[in-house]
Amino acid sequence: MPEHLTLPLAGTSLLLLMLLVYLNLRLASPILAIVIRWLRWIFFAFSMAVLNEVFLVVDRPFWVVASSVFLFWFLLESMFNWLKVSAISLSPLPLFPRYIVNTGGDEWPTQKRLLRVRDWLRDNRFTHVQALKAEIGGGIWLRTSVYQSNDGTLRLHVLFVPQENGALTVCYSLATKSDDERRYVTDNLYIPFGGFYPESWHVERNPWRRNLAKIVARHRDRLSTSNAIALQWEISPIDDINQQQQQMEMINTELGYLLPHSEREEFGKITPGGRFRIWKEAWLLDYFGITQRY
C-alpha cells in the first residue's frame, strides 16, 4: 500500500479508536466495547505493517505482514485470556458468591443514564423489593437492585457491573416461575459462564439487547409462546438467589465443570474442560457478543 495512504489511514484509525475508548469510559457499553476490540486488533496489525513499510524490517508485502500480525494478536490475547481463566480458577473467591442485603444506601448510582432506567421502572409499575450485593474480588462488589412486576409474577434483577476503569455497566436479568416448576430467565449478561444450568431452567441470554423495555417485551413474549402459567413470587430475593447459587455449584460439580471441594486447593476450582469452555465463551462474547448454552 502506498505510504501516502497508509500513514493518514493509521492516524485516522488511531483517533477514532481513542474517541471510542473515551466515549466508553462514560457509557461502559458492552456493544461499544466489541467495536473497540475489533478496531484495536485491526489497528495493531495495520500499524505494524505500516511501520514495516517505513523501516523495511521484513521483506514481505504489506498485507502479508498485516495478516501475520493479526494472527499473532489472536495468539497473544488467547494466551492472556487463558491465564485469566486459570487465575480465576486458582483464586479463593467462589464462582457462585453468596449475596447479602445491601443496607449501605448505595444501591443505585446517580448517573443520568441509570436514573432514567429507574424512572422507566416506576412508570411501568415495577416495585422495588430488595437491594443485594456480593463481593466478586478485591473488595469489589456486584450490586443488584431487585424489582417485581405489579402482578408479582416477573422478578427483575438490575445488576451494576463494575469495570476496571471505574465505570458501571448495567445488565438485566428477568425471571418467572411457572406452574410446571420451570424457571424462565431472560437476560443480557455479557460475562462468560461456560457452565451448566438446571434442566428446569429455560435461559435466553442476548448481550446485544441493551434496552430494558425490549428485554421485558422479549421475556413476556417467551412466556406467551410457551403457554406457561406464571406464578407469583413468594420467596424473598435474597433467599432465592442464594438457593440458586448453591444449586448451580452442586450441578456444575456433578457435571464436571467444577472440581470436587477436596481437590480445589491443589488443582483449582474449574476442570480443564470447564476452563476451555470459559475461554471459548470469553472469545465469543468479546468479539461477537455470543454466548453458549451447555
C-alpha positions as CSV (number, residue, x, y, z in Angstrom):
1,M,0.0,0.0,0.0
2,P,1.4,3.4,-0.9
3,E,2.9,5.4,2.0
4,H,0.9,8.5,1.3
5,L,-2.3,6.4,2.0
6,T,-1.1,4.2,4.9
7,L,0.0,7.0,7.3
8,P,-3.2,9.1,7.1
9,L,-5.3,5.9,7.5
10,A,-3.3,4.9,10.5
11,G,-3.7,8.3,12.1
12,T,-7.4,8.4,11.4
13,S,-7.8,4.9,12.8
14,L,-5.9,5.9,16.0
15,L,-8.1,9.0,16.5
16,L,-11.3,7.0,16.0
17,L,-10.1,4.3,18.5
18,M,-9.2,6.9,21.1
19,L,-12.5,8.7,20.7
20,L,-14.5,5.5,21.2
21,V,-12.4,4.5,24.2
22,Y,-13.0,7.9,25.8
23,L,-16.7,7.6,25.0
24,N,-17.0,4.2,26.6
25,L,-15.4,5.4,29.8
26,R,-18.7,7.1,30.3
27,L,-21.1,4.7,28.7
28,A,-19.5,1.4,29.7
29,S,-21.3,-0.3,26.8
30,P,-20.5,-3.9,26.1
31,I,-21.6,-3.3,22.4
32,L,-19.2,-0.4,22.0
33,A,-16.5,-2.5,23.7
34,I,-16.8,-5.1,21.0
35,V,-16.3,-2.4,18.3
36,I,-13.3,-1.1,20.2
37,R,-11.7,-4.6,20.5
38,W,-12.1,-5.1,16.7
39,L,-10.6,-1.7,15.9
40,R,-7.8,-2.2,18.3
41,W,-6.9,-5.6,16.8
42,I,-7.1,-4.3,13.2
43,F,-5.2,-1.1,14.1
44,F,-2.4,-3.0,15.7
45,A,-2.0,-5.3,12.7
46,F,-2.3,-2.3,10.3
47,S,0.2,-0.2,12.2
48,M,2.8,-2.9,12.4
49,A,2.5,-3.3,8.6
50,V,2.8,0.4,8.1
51,L,6.0,0.6,10.2
52,N,7.4,-2.3,8.3
53,E,6.8,-0.4,5.1
54,V,8.7,2.6,6.5
55,F,11.7,0.7,8.1
56,L,11.7,-2.4,5.8
57,V,12.3,-4.8,8.7
58,V,10.8,-7.8,6.8
59,D,10.9,-8.1,3.0
60,R,7.2,-9.1,2.6
61,P,4.2,-7.4,1.1
62,F,2.0,-5.1,3.2
63,W,-1.0,-7.4,3.6
64,V,1.2,-10.4,4.4
65,V,2.7,-8.6,7.3
66,A,-0.7,-7.2,8.4
67,S,-2.2,-10.7,8.3
68,S,0.7,-12.2,10.2
69,V,0.5,-9.6,13.0
70,F,-3.3,-10.1,13.0
71,L,-2.8,-13.8,13.8
72,F,-0.1,-13.0,16.3
73,W,-2.5,-10.8,18.2
74,F,-5.0,-13.7,18.3
75,L,-2.4,-15.9,19.8
76,L,-1.2,-13.3,22.3
77,E,-4.7,-12.5,23.5
78,S,-5.6,-16.2,23.7
79,M,-2.7,-16.8,26.0
80,F,-3.7,-13.8,28.1
81,N,-7.3,-15.0,28.4
82,W,-6.2,-18.5,29.3
83,L,-4.0,-17.0,32.1
84,K,-7.0,-15.0,33.4
85,V,-9.2,-18.1,33.4
86,S,-6.5,-20.0,35.3
87,A,-6.2,-17.2,37.8
88,I,-10.0,-17.3,38.4
89,S,-9.8,-21.0,38.9
90,L,-7.0,-20.7,41.4
91,S,-8.5,-17.7,43.2
92,P,-10.0,-18.4,46.7
93,L,-13.1,-16.3,45.7
94,P,-16.1,-18.5,44.9
95,L,-17.6,-18.6,41.4
96,F,-21.1,-18.5,42.8
97,P,-20.7,-15.9,45.6
98,R,-23.2,-15.6,48.4
99,Y,-25.3,-12.4,48.4
100,I,-26.2,-10.2,51.4
101,V,-28.7,-7.4,51.8
102,N,-27.3,-4.1,50.8
103,T,-28.0,-1.6,53.6
104,G,-25.4,0.9,52.7
105,G,-27.8,3.1,50.7
106,D,-25.5,2.9,47.6
107,E,-27.6,0.5,45.6
108,W,-28.5,2.9,42.7
109,P,-25.8,5.1,41.0
110,T,-26.7,8.7,40.4
111,Q,-25.7,8.8,36.7
112,K,-28.4,10.2,34.5
113,R,-28.5,7.2,32.1
114,L,-29.1,4.9,35.1
115,L,-31.6,7.2,36.7
116,R,-33.6,7.0,33.5
117,V,-33.8,3.3,34.0
118,R,-35.3,3.7,37.4
119,D,-37.8,6.2,36.1
120,W,-38.9,3.6,33.5
121,L,-39.4,1.0,36.1
122,R,-41.6,3.3,38.1
123,D,-43.6,4.4,35.0
124,N,-44.2,0.7,34.2
125,R,-45.4,-0.2,37.7
126,F,-42.4,-2.2,38.8
127,T,-42.0,-2.2,42.6
128,H,-38.7,-2.3,44.4
129,V,-38.3,-5.4,46.5
130,Q,-34.8,-5.6,47.8
131,A,-31.2,-4.4,47.3
132,L,-28.4,-7.0,47.3
133,K,-24.7,-7.2,46.8
134,A,-22.0,-9.8,46.5
135,E,-18.2,-9.5,46.7
136,I,-16.5,-10.5,43.4
137,G,-13.0,-10.0,44.5
138,G,-10.5,-7.4,45.9
139,G,-13.2,-5.5,47.8
140,I,-15.2,-5.0,44.6
141,W,-19.0,-5.6,45.0
142,L,-21.6,-6.5,42.5
143,R,-24.7,-4.6,43.4
144,T,-28.2,-5.8,42.4
145,S,-31.5,-4.0,42.8
146,V,-34.5,-6.3,42.6
147,Y,-37.9,-5.2,41.2
148,Q,-41.1,-7.0,40.7
149,S,-44.0,-6.5,38.3
150,N,-47.3,-5.3,39.5
151,D,-48.9,-8.8,39.3
152,G,-45.9,-10.3,41.2
153,T,-45.0,-12.9,38.5
154,L,-42.0,-11.2,37.0
155,R,-38.9,-10.6,39.0
156,L,-36.2,-8.2,37.6
157,H,-32.7,-8.0,38.8
158,V,-30.9,-4.8,37.8
159,L,-27.1,-5.5,38.1
160,F,-24.5,-2.8,38.2
161,V,-21.3,-4.5,37.0
162,P,-18.1,-2.5,37.9
163,Q,-15.4,-2.0,35.2
164,E,-11.7,-1.8,35.6
165,N,-11.8,1.9,34.8
166,G,-14.4,2.6,37.5
167,A,-17.4,2.9,35.1
168,L,-20.6,0.8,35.6
169,T,-22.3,-1.4,33.1
170,V,-26.0,-2.1,33.8
171,C,-27.4,-5.5,33.0
172,Y,-30.8,-7.0,33.4
173,S,-32.0,-10.5,34.4
174,L,-35.7,-11.3,34.4
175,A,-37.1,-14.5,35.9
176,T,-40.5,-16.1,36.1
177,K,-41.6,-19.4,37.7
178,S,-44.3,-21.5,36.1
179,D,-46.8,-23.9,37.4
180,D,-44.9,-26.9,36.0
181,E,-41.9,-26.0,38.2
182,R,-39.9,-24.4,35.3
183,R,-37.9,-21.2,35.5
184,Y,-37.8,-18.8,32.6
185,V,-34.8,-16.5,32.6
186,T,-34.1,-13.7,30.0
187,D,-31.0,-11.6,30.5
188,N,-28.4,-9.6,28.7
189,L,-25.3,-10.5,30.8
190,Y,-22.1,-10.4,28.9
191,I,-19.9,-12.2,31.5
192,P,-18.6,-15.6,30.3
193,F,-20.0,-18.5,32.3
194,G,-19.2,-21.8,30.5
195,G,-21.1,-23.9,33.0
196,F,-24.4,-25.8,33.1
197,Y,-27.9,-24.7,34.0
198,P,-30.5,-26.9,35.7
199,E,-32.7,-28.8,33.3
200,S,-35.8,-27.0,34.5
201,W,-34.3,-23.6,33.6
202,H,-35.0,-22.0,30.2
203,V,-32.4,-19.4,29.8
204,E,-32.1,-16.9,26.9
205,R,-29.1,-14.6,27.0
206,N,-28.6,-11.9,24.5
207,P,-25.8,-9.4,25.3
208,W,-26.7,-7.3,22.2
209,R,-30.1,-6.4,23.7
210,R,-29.4,-3.4,26.0
211,N,-32.8,-1.7,26.1
212,L,-34.8,-2.7,29.2
213,A,-38.2,-2.3,27.5
214,K,-37.2,-4.7,24.7
215,I,-35.9,-7.2,27.2
216,V,-39.1,-7.1,29.2
217,A,-41.1,-7.5,26.0
218,R,-39.0,-10.4,24.9
219,H,-39.4,-12.2,28.2
220,R,-43.2,-11.8,28.1
221,D,-43.2,-13.0,24.5
222,R,-41.3,-16.1,25.6
223,L,-43.8,-16.8,28.3
224,S,-46.7,-16.3,25.9
225,T,-45.2,-18.6,23.3
226,S,-44.6,-21.4,25.9
227,N,-48.1,-21.2,27.3
228,A,-46.6,-21.3,30.7
229,I,-48.8,-20.2,33.7
230,A,-46.7,-17.8,35.7
231,L,-46.8,-18.0,39.4
232,Q,-46.4,-15.2,41.9
233,W,-43.1,-14.9,43.7
234,E,-43.3,-15.8,47.4
235,I,-39.7,-16.4,48.3
236,S,-37.6,-13.3,49.1
237,P,-35.0,-12.3,46.5
238,I,-32.0,-12.9,48.8
239,D,-33.2,-16.4,49.7
240,D,-34.0,-17.2,46.1
241,I,-30.7,-16.0,44.7
242,N,-28.6,-17.8,47.4
243,Q,-30.5,-21.0,46.8
244,Q,-29.8,-20.6,43.1
245,Q,-26.1,-20.1,43.7
246,Q,-25.9,-23.2,45.9
247,Q,-27.9,-25.3,43.3
248,M,-25.7,-24.1,40.5
249,E,-22.5,-25.0,42.3
250,M,-23.8,-28.5,43.1
251,I,-24.9,-29.1,39.5
252,N,-21.7,-27.9,38.0
253,T,-19.7,-30.0,40.3
254,E,-21.7,-33.1,39.4
255,L,-21.5,-32.5,35.7
256,G,-17.7,-31.9,35.7
257,Y,-17.4,-28.2,35.3
258,L,-16.2,-27.7,38.8
259,L,-13.8,-29.9,40.7
260,P,-14.8,-31.5,44.0
261,H,-14.0,-29.4,47.0
262,S,-11.4,-31.9,48.2
263,E,-9.3,-31.3,45.0
264,R,-9.7,-27.5,44.7
265,E,-6.9,-26.4,46.9
266,E,-4.4,-28.3,44.7
267,F,-5.9,-28.0,41.2
268,G,-8.2,-25.0,41.4
269,K,-12.0,-24.8,41.2
270,I,-12.5,-25.4,37.5
271,T,-11.8,-28.5,35.5
272,P,-9.6,-28.3,32.3
273,G,-12.8,-28.8,30.2
274,G,-14.5,-26.1,32.1
275,R,-11.6,-23.7,31.6
276,F,-11.7,-24.3,27.9
277,R,-15.4,-23.5,27.8
278,I,-14.9,-20.3,29.7
279,W,-12.0,-19.3,27.4
280,K,-14.1,-20.1,24.3
281,E,-17.1,-18.2,25.5
282,A,-15.0,-15.2,26.5
283,W,-13.8,-15.0,22.9
284,L,-17.3,-15.3,21.5
285,L,-18.6,-12.6,23.9
286,D,-15.6,-10.2,23.5
287,Y,-15.7,-10.2,19.7
288,F,-19.2,-11.3,18.6
289,G,-21.4,-10.9,21.7
290,I,-22.5,-14.5,21.5
291,T,-23.0,-16.9,24.4
292,Q,-23.2,-20.6,24.5
293,R,-25.6,-22.9,26.4
294,Y,-24.2,-26.1,27.9
